[in-house]
């Protein structure tokens, strides 16, 4: 309530800008402390108002730098890096989070330090540096245990478990994922129960246990009946389409197309059309296959070409076979 009142107060104050404004903030907001600016940024952040959140985080960073507050700078940099990651700007995120970790190494302890380690681990995994990612995940787990942040600890253990499975330590990874699932169920954490359930399906797919993976994905879909999440269901449907028989796969792929269209996720929609085309072709449905392929190609031709760093199969642990 206090944070909401603070945000409303800032928004309602006069916003007449000087001749050469230094930022997109209201003039009155520039008198706020770095901590207050971070809190307002977090309000926008949880609502996925990324431009607004970045504006406040950037101003907080500038304020902390002017005051030579290393911990504040590290916190603001971590918040900025987190948004960049969610926007798909992972290389920029990596730069910011490395700066944050360097500052954290020279400051007193902060709960956000663990967040920076976890984020840096995910970026390292995306870049294909599996060894570095594993080390960062372990350091993040240690700090989350220290602060008793159970949910964040579970999130790191999911990533760590998948990495272990992809690196050949399958028993260790599967045990860790099952433990996270059991613990999430016991505390009735629906979000983490779903995340761990999907991860177990991914782990079994990585191990080529397709029947087990398919059954686990079906259980995950059942969880969504209690709490629908369109994006998660879309990812599950496309996995099920790839693992099921052609007839069942076609129905799952069609459902994935519909879901991705509702999300306006053109990349996901194109992948679903491409999979649908291959399923139709496998059954000898030439016309349906050609139409699905035409739709996929039409989307791909409209997308800009993006070259990513070379990544290993392990970096796609949450997306087996390249599916999102």
C-alpha contacts under 8 A as a table, 3 or more apart, distances in Angstrom:
res1	aa1	res2	aa2	distance
1	X	4	X	5.10
1	X	5	X	6.15
2	X	5	X	5.14
2	X	6	X	6.14
3	X	6	X	5.00
3	X	7	X	6.20
3	X	39	X	7.09
3	X	40	X	7.02
3	X	43	X	7.64
4	X	7	X	5.10
4	X	8	X	6.18
4	X	43	X	7.72
5	X	8	X	5.08
5	X	9	X	6.02
6	X	9	X	5.13
6	X	10	X	6.28
6	X	40	X	7.68
7	X	10	X	5.26
7	X	11	X	6.24
7	X	40	X	6.10
8	X	11	X	5.08
8	X	12	X	6.10
9	X	12	X	5.25
9	X	13	X	6.29
10	X	13	X	5.46
10	X	26	X	7.43
10	X	28	X	6.96
10	X	29	X	6.18
11	X	26	X	7.51
13	X	26	X	7.85
13	X	28	X	6.84
14	X	26	X	7.38
14	X	27	X	7.55
14	X	28	X	7.27
15	X	26	X	4.76
15	X	27	X	5.69
15	X	28	X	7.17
16	X	26	X	7.43
16	X	27	X	6.80
17	X	20	X	7.77
17	X	21	X	6.07
17	X	26	X	7.17
17	X	27	X	6.11
18	X	21	X	5.42
18	X	27	X	7.95
21	X	24	X	7.47
23	X	55	X	7.54
23	X	59	X	7.53
24	X	55	X	6.61
25	X	29	X	6.25
25	X	30	X	7.00
25	X	55	X	7.00
25	X	56	X	7.33
26	X	29	X	5.33
26	X	30	X	7.11
27	X	30	X	5.67
27	X	31	X	7.88
28	X	31	X	5.91
28	X	32	X	7.76
29	X	32	X	5.48
29	X	37	X	7.94
30	X	59	X	7.87
32	X	36	X	6.02
32	X	37	X	6.43
33	X	36	X	5.21
33	X	37	X	6.31
33	X	60	X	7.56
33	X	63	X	7.35
34	X	37	X	5.10
34	X	38	X	6.25
34	X	59	X	7.65
34	X	60	X	4.48
34	X	61	X	7.22
34	X	63	X	5.63
34	X	64	X	5.96
34	X	72	X	7.26
35	X	38	X	5.14
35	X	39	X	6.32
35	X	60	X	7.16
35	X	72	X	7.53
36	X	39	X	5.09
36	X	40	X	6.33
37	X	40	X	5.22
37	X	41	X	6.13
37	X	56	X	5.51
37	X	57	X	6.64
37	X	59	X	7.12
37	X	60	X	5.38
38	X	41	X	4.94
38	X	42	X	6.17
38	X	56	X	6.45
38	X	57	X	5.65
38	X	60	X	6.03
38	X	76	X	6.91
39	X	42	X	5.03
39	X	43	X	6.52
40	X	43	X	5.15
40	X	44	X	6.68
40	X	53	X	7.56
40	X	56	X	6.86
41	X	44	X	5.28
41	X	45	X	5.98
41	X	52	X	7.07
41	X	53	X	4.25
41	X	54	X	6.92
41	X	55	X	7.59
41	X	56	X	5.02
41	X	57	X	5.80
42	X	45	X	4.64
42	X	46	X	6.17
42	X	53	X	6.61
43	X	46	X	5.70
43	X	47	X	6.81
43	X	53	X	7.68
44	X	47	X	5.27
44	X	48	X	6.36
44	X	49	X	4.99
44	X	50	X	6.91
44	X	52	X	6.31
44	X	53	X	5.07
45	X	48	X	5.01
45	X	49	X	5.65
45	X	50	X	6.01
45	X	53	X	5.34
45	X	83	X	7.91
46	X	49	X	7.56
49	X	52	X	5.71
49	X	53	X	6.12
50	X	53	X	4.99
50	X	54	X	5.96
50	X	83	X	6.81
51	X	54	X	5.21
51	X	55	X	6.24
52	X	55	X	5.12
52	X	56	X	6.58
53	X	56	X	5.37
53	X	57	X	6.15
54	X	57	X	4.97
54	X	58	X	5.82
54	X	80	X	6.34
54	X	83	X	7.80
55	X	58	X	5.26
55	X	59	X	6.29
56	X	59	X	5.10
56	X	60	X	6.06
57	X	60	X	4.92
57	X	61	X	6.10
57	X	76	X	5.64
57	X	77	X	7.84
57	X	79	X	7.08
57	X	80	X	6.55
58	X	61	X	5.03
58	X	62	X	6.28
58	X	76	X	7.33
58	X	80	X	7.66
59	X	62	X	5.05
59	X	63	X	6.14
60	X	63	X	5.02
60	X	64	X	6.12
60	X	72	X	7.99
60	X	73	X	7.81
60	X	76	X	6.54
61	X	64	X	5.17
61	X	65	X	6.09
61	X	72	X	7.22
61	X	73	X	5.29
61	X	76	X	5.50
61	X	77	X	7.07
62	X	65	X	5.10
62	X	66	X	6.19
63	X	66	X	5.18
63	X	67	X	6.36
64	X	67	X	5.04
64	X	68	X	5.85
64	X	69	X	5.09
64	X	70	X	7.28
64	X	72	X	5.67
64	X	73	X	5.53
65	X	68	X	4.75
65	X	69	X	6.21
65	X	70	X	7.49
65	X	73	X	6.41
66	X	69	X	7.91
69	X	72	X	5.45
69	X	73	X	6.30
70	X	73	X	5.09
70	X	74	X	6.17
70	X	103	X	5.83
70	X	104	X	7.36
70	X	106	X	7.67
70	X	107	X	6.55
71	X	74	X	5.07
71	X	75	X	6.20
71	X	103	X	6.79
71	X	104	X	6.28
71	X	107	X	5.92
71	X	108	X	7.49
71	X	110	X	7.64
72	X	75	X	5.13
72	X	76	X	6.19
73	X	76	X	5.20
73	X	77	X	6.07
73	X	100	X	7.20
73	X	103	X	7.55
74	X	77	X	5.13
74	X	78	X	6.13
74	X	99	X	7.29
74	X	100	X	4.19
74	X	101	X	6.98
74	X	103	X	5.69
74	X	104	X	6.11
75	X	78	X	5.16
75	X	79	X	6.31
75	X	100	X	7.03
75	X	112	X	6.27
75	X	113	X	7.78
76	X	79	X	5.13
76	X	80	X	6.25
77	X	80	X	5.08
77	X	81	X	6.07
77	X	96	X	5.60
77	X	97	X	6.36
77	X	99	X	7.29
77	X	100	X	5.60
78	X	81	X	5.02
78	X	82	X	6.12
78	X	96	X	6.79
78	X	97	X	5.51
78	X	100	X	6.03
78	X	112	X	7.59
78	X	115	X	7.55
78	X	116	X	5.76
79	X	82	X	5.16
79	X	83	X	6.58
80	X	83	X	5.35
80	X	84	X	6.35
80	X	93	X	7.46
80	X	96	X	7.25
81	X	84	X	5.01
81	X	85	X	6.19
81	X	92	X	7.25
81	X	93	X	4.18
81	X	94	X	7.01
81	X	95	X	7.99
81	X	96	X	5.47
81	X	97	X	5.77
82	X	85	X	5.20
82	X	86	X	6.46
82	X	93	X	6.79
82	X	119	X	7.13
83	X	86	X	5.14
83	X	87	X	6.21
83	X	93	X	7.87
84	X	87	X	5.01
84	X	88	X	6.31
84	X	89	X	4.89
84	X	90	X	6.26
84	X	92	X	6.68
84	X	93	X	5.20
85	X	88	X	5.11
85	X	89	X	5.38
85	X	90	X	4.87
85	X	93	X	5.64
86	X	89	X	7.38
87	X	90	X	7.93
89	X	92	X	5.60
89	X	93	X	6.22
90	X	93	X	4.76
90	X	94	X	6.01
90	X	123	X	6.54
91	X	94	X	4.99
91	X	95	X	6.50
91	X	123	X	7.82
92	X	95	X	5.21
92	X	96	X	6.47
93	X	96	X	5.24
93	X	97	X	6.08
93	X	123	X	7.80
94	X	97	X	5.26
94	X	98	X	6.08
94	X	120	X	6.57
94	X	123	X	6.21
95	X	98	X	5.37
95	X	99	X	6.43
96	X	99	X	5.17
96	X	100	X	6.26
97	X	100	X	4.81
97	X	101	X	6.15
97	X	116	X	6.12
97	X	119	X	7.42
97	X	120	X	6.28
98	X	101	X	5.14
98	X	102	X	6.25
98	X	120	X	7.28
99	X	102	X	5.24
99	X	103	X	6.42
100	X	103	X	5.18
100	X	104	X	6.11
100	X	116	X	7.10
101	X	104	X	4.91
101	X	105	X	6.15
101	X	113	X	7.21
101	X	116	X	6.63
101	X	117	X	7.37
102	X	105	X	5.29
102	X	106	X	7.06
103	X	106	X	5.40
103	X	107	X	6.62
104	X	107	X	5.16
104	X	108	X	7.42
104	X	109	X	7.58
104	X	110	X	7.87
104	X	113	X	6.45
109	X	113	X	7.32
110	X	113	X	5.42
110	X	114	X	7.88
111	X	114	X	5.95
111	X	115	X	7.34
111	X	143	X	7.74
111	X	144	X	7.85
111	X	147	X	7.04
112	X	115	X	4.95
112	X	116	X	6.32
113	X	116	X	5.12
113	X	117	X	6.37
113	X	143	X	7.96
114	X	117	X	5.07
114	X	118	X	6.21
114	X	139	X	7.62
114	X	140	X	4.80
114	X	141	X	7.66
114	X	143	X	5.63
114	X	144	X	6.33
115	X	118	X	5.15
115	X	119	X	6.08
115	X	140	X	7.15
116	X	119	X	5.12
116	X	120	X	5.97
117	X	120	X	5.07
117	X	121	X	6.12
117	X	136	X	5.62
117	X	137	X	6.93
117	X	139	X	6.94
117	X	140	X	5.35
118	X	121	X	5.05
118	X	122	X	6.40
118	X	136	X	6.48
118	X	137	X	5.76
118	X	140	X	5.52
118	X	156	X	6.77
119	X	122	X	5.16
119	X	123	X	6.33
120	X	123	X	5.09
120	X	124	X	6.13
120	X	133	X	7.53
120	X	136	X	7.02
121	X	124	X	5.05
121	X	125	X	6.16
121	X	132	X	7.09
121	X	133	X	4.25
121	X	134	X	7.06
121	X	135	X	7.80
121	X	136	X	5.09
121	X	137	X	5.84
122	X	125	X	5.06
122	X	126	X	6.21
122	X	133	X	6.64
123	X	126	X	5.04
123	X	127	X	6.25
123	X	133	X	7.86
124	X	127	X	5.02
124	X	128	X	6.26
124	X	129	X	5.20
124	X	130	X	6.84
124	X	132	X	6.51
124	X	133	X	5.24
125	X	128	X	4.97
125	X	129	X	5.45
125	X	130	X	5.40
125	X	132	X	7.88
125	X	133	X	5.44
125	X	314	X	7.52
125	X	315	X	5.02
126	X	129	X	7.61
126	X	311	X	6.38
126	X	315	X	5.05
126	X	316	X	7.51
127	X	309	X	6.23
127	X	310	X	6.84
127	X	311	X	5.53
127	X	315	X	7.39
128	X	310	X	6.90
128	X	311	X	4.41
128	X	312	X	5.24
128	X	314	X	7.55
128	X	315	X	5.90
129	X	132	X	5.59
129	X	133	X	6.25
130	X	133	X	4.97
130	X	134	X	6.12
130	X	163	X	7.77
130	X	314	X	7.49
130	X	315	X	7.61
131	X	134	X	5.22
131	X	135	X	6.44
132	X	135	X	5.20
132	X	136	X	6.25
133	X	136	X	5.14
133	X	137	X	6.11
134	X	137	X	5.15
134	X	138	X	6.32
134	X	160	X	6.74
134	X	163	X	7.53
135	X	138	X	5.21
135	X	139	X	6.37
136	X	139	X	5.11
136	X	140	X	6.12
137	X	140	X	5.04
137	X	141	X	6.12
137	X	156	X	6.29
137	X	157	X	7.88
137	X	159	X	7.93
137	X	160	X	6.45
138	X	141	X	5.08
138	X	142	X	6.28
139	X	142	X	5.15
139	X	143	X	6.45
140	X	143	X	5.23
140	X	144	X	6.14
140	X	153	X	7.87
140	X	156	X	7.35
141	X	144	X	5.11
141	X	145	X	6.08
141	X	153	X	5.69
141	X	156	X	6.53
141	X	157	X	7.43
142	X	145	X	5.24
142	X	146	X	6.32
143	X	146	X	4.96
143	X	147	X	6.37
144	X	147	X	5.16
144	X	148	X	5.80
144	X	149	X	5.16
144	X	150	X	7.22
144	X	152	X	6.76
144	X	153	X	5.50
145	X	148	X	4.81
145	X	149	X	6.41
145	X	150	X	7.33
145	X	153	X	6.83
146	X	149	X	7.92
149	X	152	X	5.60
149	X	153	X	6.08
150	X	153	X	5.07
150	X	154	X	6.19
151	X	154	X	5.09
151	X	155	X	6.40
151	X	192	X	7.43
152	X	155	X	5.05
152	X	156	X	6.44
153	X	156	X	5.26
153	X	157	X	6.21
154	X	157	X	5.01
154	X	158	X	6.23
154	X	180	X	5.88
154	X	192	X	7.46
155	X	158	X	5.23
155	X	159	X	6.67
155	X	192	X	7.47
156	X	159	X	5.23
156	X	160	X	6.06
157	X	160	X	4.83
157	X	161	X	5.76
157	X	176	X	6.83
157	X	177	X	7.13
157	X	180	X	7.20
158	X	161	X	5.11
158	X	162	X	6.27
158	X	176	X	7.50
158	X	177	X	5.83
158	X	180	X	7.18
158	X	196	X	6.46
158	X	199	X	6.87
159	X	162	X	5.28
159	X	163	X	6.19
160	X	163	X	5.06
160	X	164	X	6.17
160	X	173	X	7.35
161	X	164	X	5.12
161	X	165	X	6.30
161	X	172	X	7.30
161	X	173	X	4.01
161	X	174	X	6.54
161	X	176	X	5.68
161	X	177	X	5.71
162	X	165	X	5.10
162	X	166	X	6.25
162	X	173	X	6.09
162	X	174	X	7.90
162	X	177	X	7.75
162	X	199	X	7.08
162	X	202	X	7.83
162	X	203	X	5.97
162	X	317	X	6.14
162	X	318	X	7.64
163	X	166	X	5.16
163	X	167	X	6.09
163	X	173	X	7.39
163	X	314	X	6.31
163	X	317	X	6.93
164	X	167	X	5.05
164	X	168	X	6.34
164	X	169	X	4.97
164	X	170	X	6.23
164	X	172	X	6.85
164	X	173	X	4.96
165	X	168	X	5.44
165	X	169	X	5.19
165	X	170	X	4.11
165	X	171	X	7.42
165	X	172	X	7.47
165	X	173	X	5.01
165	X	174	X	6.96
165	X	203	X	6.32
165	X	206	X	7.52
165	X	207	X	7.62
166	X	169	X	7.38
166	X	170	X	7.27
166	X	203	X	7.67
166	X	206	X	6.64
166	X	207	X	7.87
166	X	313	X	7.77
166	X	314	X	5.46
166	X	317	X	7.08
167	X	170	X	7.66
167	X	314	X	7.26
169	X	172	X	5.55
169	X	173	X	6.19
170	X	173	X	5.10
170	X	174	X	5.97
170	X	207	X	7.88
171	X	174	X	5.25
171	X	175	X	6.09
172	X	175	X	5.30
172	X	176	X	6.25
173	X	176	X	5.19
173	X	177	X	6.23
174	X	177	X	5.13
174	X	178	X	6.10
174	X	200	X	7.12
174	X	203	X	7.20
175	X	178	X	5.16
175	X	179	X	6.12
176	X	179	X	5.10
176	X	180	X	6.30
177	X	180	X	5.16
177	X	181	X	6.26
177	X	196	X	6.29
177	X	199	X	7.24
177	X	200	X	6.32
178	X	181	X	5.02
178	X	182	X	6.12
178	X	196	X	7.55
178	X	200	X	7.32
179	X	182	X	5.10
179	X	183	X	6.03
180	X	183	X	5.19
180	X	184	X	6.01
180	X	193	X	7.88
180	X	196	X	6.44
181	X	184	X	5.19
181	X	185	X	6.20
181	X	192	X	7.34
181	X	193	X	5.40
181	X	196	X	5.16
181	X	197	X	6.48
182	X	185	X	5.17
182	X	186	X	6.21
182	X	193	X	7.87
183	X	186	X	5.06
183	X	187	X	6.43
184	X	187	X	5.40
184	X	188	X	5.95
184	X	189	X	5.07
184	X	190	X	7.27
184	X	192	X	5.86
184	X	193	X	5.17
185	X	188	X	4.81
185	X	189	X	6.12
185	X	190	X	7.29
185	X	193	X	5.85
186	X	189	X	7.78
188	X	193	X	7.82
189	X	192	X	5.64
189	X	193	X	6.02
190	X	193	X	5.01
190	X	194	X	6.19
191	X	194	X	5.36
191	X	195	X	6.29
192	X	195	X	4.84
192	X	196	X	5.93
193	X	196	X	5.32
193	X	197	X	6.07
194	X	197	X	5.04
194	X	198	X	6.18
194	X	220	X	6.12
194	X	223	X	6.80
195	X	198	X	5.30
195	X	199	X	6.14
196	X	199	X	4.92
196	X	200	X	6.16
197	X	200	X	5.22
197	X	201	X	6.52
197	X	216	X	6.65
197	X	217	X	7.41
197	X	219	X	7.56
197	X	220	X	5.89
198	X	201	X	5.10
198	X	202	X	6.28
198	X	216	X	7.06
198	X	217	X	6.14
198	X	220	X	6.12
198	X	236	X	7.87
199	X	202	X	4.90
199	X	203	X	6.05
199	X	318	X	6.77
200	X	203	X	5.00
200	X	204	X	6.26
200	X	213	X	7.33
200	X	216	X	6.90
201	X	204	X	5.29
201	X	205	X	6.23
201	X	212	X	7.21
201	X	213	X	4.22
201	X	214	X	6.85
201	X	215	X	7.79
201	X	216	X	5.04
201	X	217	X	5.68
202	X	205	X	5.03
202	X	206	X	6.18
202	X	213	X	6.61
202	X	317	X	6.96
202	X	318	X	6.24
202	X	319	X	7.26
202	X	320	X	6.27
203	X	206	X	5.11
203	X	207	X	6.38
203	X	213	X	7.63
203	X	317	X	7.58
204	X	207	X	4.93
204	X	208	X	6.21
204	X	209	X	5.07
204	X	210	X	6.70
204	X	212	X	6.42
204	X	213	X	5.07
205	X	208	X	4.81
205	X	209	X	5.46
205	X	210	X	5.38
205	X	212	X	7.90
205	X	213	X	5.39
205	X	320	X	6.78
206	X	209	X	7.55
206	X	317	X	7.57
206	X	320	X	6.51
209	X	212	X	5.54
209	X	213	X	6.14
210	X	213	X	4.92
210	X	214	X	5.97
210	X	243	X	6.57
211	X	214	X	5.18
211	X	215	X	6.27
211	X	243	X	7.94
212	X	215	X	5.17
212	X	216	X	6.18
213	X	216	X	5.08
213	X	217	X	6.18
214	X	217	X	5.09
214	X	218	X	6.22
214	X	240	X	6.19
214	X	243	X	6.43
214	X	244	X	7.48
215	X	218	X	5.05
215	X	219	X	6.37
216	X	219	X	5.07
216	X	220	X	6.31
217	X	220	X	4.88
217	X	221	X	6.25
217	X	236	X	6.41
217	X	239	X	7.89
217	X	240	X	6.98
218	X	221	X	5.07
218	X	222	X	6.30
218	X	240	X	7.91
219	X	222	X	5.02
219	X	223	X	6.45
220	X	223	X	5.10
220	X	224	X	6.68
220	X	236	X	7.86
221	X	224	X	5.15
221	X	225	X	6.99
221	X	233	X	6.59
221	X	236	X	7.09
222	X	225	X	5.41
222	X	226	X	7.66
223	X	226	X	5.80
223	X	227	X	6.93
224	X	227	X	4.86
224	X	228	X	4.68
224	X	229	X	6.50
224	X	233	X	7.31
225	X	228	X	5.78
228	X	233	X	7.85
229	X	232	X	5.51
229	X	233	X	6.15
230	X	233	X	5.15
230	X	234	X	6.10
230	X	259	X	6.42
230	X	263	X	7.62
231	X	234	X	5.15
231	X	235	X	6.48
231	X	259	X	7.38
231	X	260	X	7.47
231	X	263	X	7.21
232	X	235	X	5.25
232	X	236	X	6.27
233	X	236	X	4.97
233	X	237	X	5.97
233	X	256	X	7.83
233	X	259	X	7.78
234	X	237	X	5.16
234	X	238	X	6.35
234	X	255	X	7.57
234	X	256	X	4.91
234	X	257	X	7.91
234	X	259	X	5.59
234	X	260	X	6.37
235	X	238	X	5.44
235	X	239	X	6.42
235	X	256	X	7.42
235	X	323	X	7.48
235	X	324	X	5.89
236	X	239	X	5.11
236	X	240	X	6.16
237	X	240	X	5.03
237	X	241	X	6.02
237	X	252	X	5.22
237	X	253	X	6.47
237	X	255	X	6.82
237	X	256	X	5.44
238	X	241	X	4.96
238	X	242	X	6.39
238	X	252	X	6.50
238	X	253	X	5.67
238	X	256	X	5.75
238	X	272	X	6.43
238	X	323	X	7.23
239	X	242	X	5.28
239	X	243	X	6.39
239	X	323	X	6.94
240	X	243	X	5.06
240	X	244	X	5.78
240	X	249	X	6.67
240	X	252	X	6.47
241	X	244	X	5.46
241	X	245	X	7.90
241	X	246	X	7.91
241	X	248	X	7.01
241	X	249	X	3.80
241	X	250	X	6.47
241	X	251	X	7.50
241	X	252	X	4.96
241	X	253	X	5.31
241	X	275	X	7.78
242	X	249	X	6.35
242	X	275	X	7.33
243	X	249	X	7.24
244	X	247	X	7.92
244	X	248	X	5.82
244	X	249	X	5.02
245	X	248	X	5.40
245	X	249	X	5.62
246	X	249	X	4.86
246	X	250	X	6.04
246	X	279	X	5.55
246	X	280	X	7.56
246	X	282	X	7.25
246	X	283	X	6.93
247	X	250	X	5.40
247	X	251	X	6.93
248	X	251	X	5.38
248	X	252	X	6.46
249	X	252	X	5.08
249	X	253	X	5.98
249	X	276	X	7.89
249	X	279	X	7.04
250	X	253	X	5.06
250	X	254	X	6.10
250	X	276	X	5.98
250	X	279	X	6.31
250	X	280	X	7.29
251	X	254	X	5.16
251	X	255	X	6.25
252	X	255	X	5.07
252	X	256	X	6.18
253	X	256	X	4.92
253	X	257	X	6.22
253	X	272	X	5.78
253	X	273	X	7.42
253	X	275	X	6.93
253	X	276	X	5.61
254	X	257	X	5.09
254	X	258	X	6.41
254	X	272	X	7.55
254	X	273	X	7.97
254	X	276	X	7.11
255	X	258	X	5.18
255	X	259	X	6.22
256	X	259	X	5.07
256	X	260	X	6.06
256	X	269	X	7.39
256	X	272	X	6.13
257	X	260	X	5.28
257	X	261	X	6.10
257	X	268	X	7.79
257	X	269	X	5.23
257	X	272	X	5.49
257	X	273	X	6.59
258	X	261	X	5.13
258	X	262	X	6.29
258	X	269	X	7.98
259	X	262	X	5.12
259	X	263	X	6.36
260	X	263	X	4.96
260	X	264	X	6.02
260	X	265	X	5.23
260	X	266	X	7.06
260	X	268	X	5.85
260	X	269	X	5.10
261	X	264	X	4.85
261	X	265	X	6.24
261	X	266	X	7.15
261	X	269	X	6.26
262	X	265	X	7.79
265	X	268	X	5.46
265	X	269	X	6.15
266	X	269	X	4.91
266	X	270	X	6.02
266	X	299	X	6.90
267	X	270	X	5.18
267	X	271	X	6.32
267	X	299	X	7.74
267	X	300	X	7.76
268	X	271	X	5.14
268	X	272	X	6.21
268	X	324	X	7.06
269	X	272	X	5.08
269	X	273	X	6.20
269	X	296	X	7.68
270	X	273	X	5.10
270	X	274	X	6.13
270	X	295	X	7.33
270	X	296	X	4.55
270	X	297	X	7.49
270	X	299	X	6.01
270	X	300	X	6.81
271	X	274	X	5.09
271	X	275	X	6.20
271	X	296	X	7.01
271	X	323	X	7.59
272	X	275	X	5.15
272	X	276	X	6.06
272	X	296	X	7.96
273	X	276	X	4.95
273	X	277	X	6.10
273	X	292	X	5.28
273	X	293	X	6.43
273	X	295	X	6.60
273	X	296	X	5.19
274	X	277	X	5.08
274	X	278	X	6.48
274	X	292	X	6.57
274	X	293	X	5.61
274	X	296	X	5.48
275	X	278	X	5.21
275	X	279	X	6.32
276	X	279	X	5.12
276	X	280	X	6.21
276	X	289	X	7.21
276	X	292	X	6.34
276	X	293	X	7.95
277	X	280	X	5.24
277	X	281	X	6.15
277	X	288	X	7.16
277	X	289	X	4.26
277	X	290	X	6.70
277	X	291	X	7.56
277	X	292	X	4.89
277	X	293	X	5.24
278	X	281	X	5.05
278	X	282	X	6.12
278	X	289	X	6.68
279	X	282	X	5.10
279	X	283	X	6.55
279	X	289	X	7.56
280	X	283	X	5.25
280	X	284	X	6.29
280	X	285	X	4.94
280	X	286	X	6.94
280	X	288	X	6.27
280	X	289	X	4.86
281	X	284	X	4.92
281	X	285	X	5.40
281	X	286	X	5.79
281	X	288	X	7.94
281	X	289	X	5.28
282	X	285	X	7.52
285	X	288	X	5.55
285	X	289	X	5.90
286	X	289	X	5.07
286	X	290	X	6.09
287	X	290	X	5.16
287	X	291	X	6.21
288	X	291	X	5.15
288	X	292	X	6.19
289	X	292	X	5.26
289	X	293	X	6.12
290	X	293	X	5.09
290	X	294	X	6.00
291	X	294	X	5.03
291	X	295	X	6.34
292	X	295	X	5.21
292	X	296	X	6.32
293	X	296	X	5.04
293	X	297	X	6.12
294	X	297	X	5.23
294	X	298	X	6.08
295	X	298	X	5.12
295	X	299	X	6.48
296	X	299	X	5.37
296	X	300	X	6.30
297	X	300	X	4.96
297	X	301	X	6.02
298	X	301	X	5.39
298	X	302	X	6.64
299	X	302	X	5.32
299	X	303	X	6.66
300	X	303	X	5.30
301	X	304	X	7.92
311	X	314	X	7.96
311	X	315	X	6.17
312	X	315	X	5.48
312	X	316	X	7.34
313	X	316	X	5.43
313	X	317	X	6.85
314	X	317	X	5.07
315	X	318	X	7.96
316	X	319	X	5.04
316	X	320	X	6.37
316	X	322	X	6.81
317	X	320	X	5.90
318	X	324	X	7.67
319	X	322	X	5.41
319	X	323	X	4.93
319	X	324	X	5.04
320	X	323	X	5.84
320	X	324	X	7.92
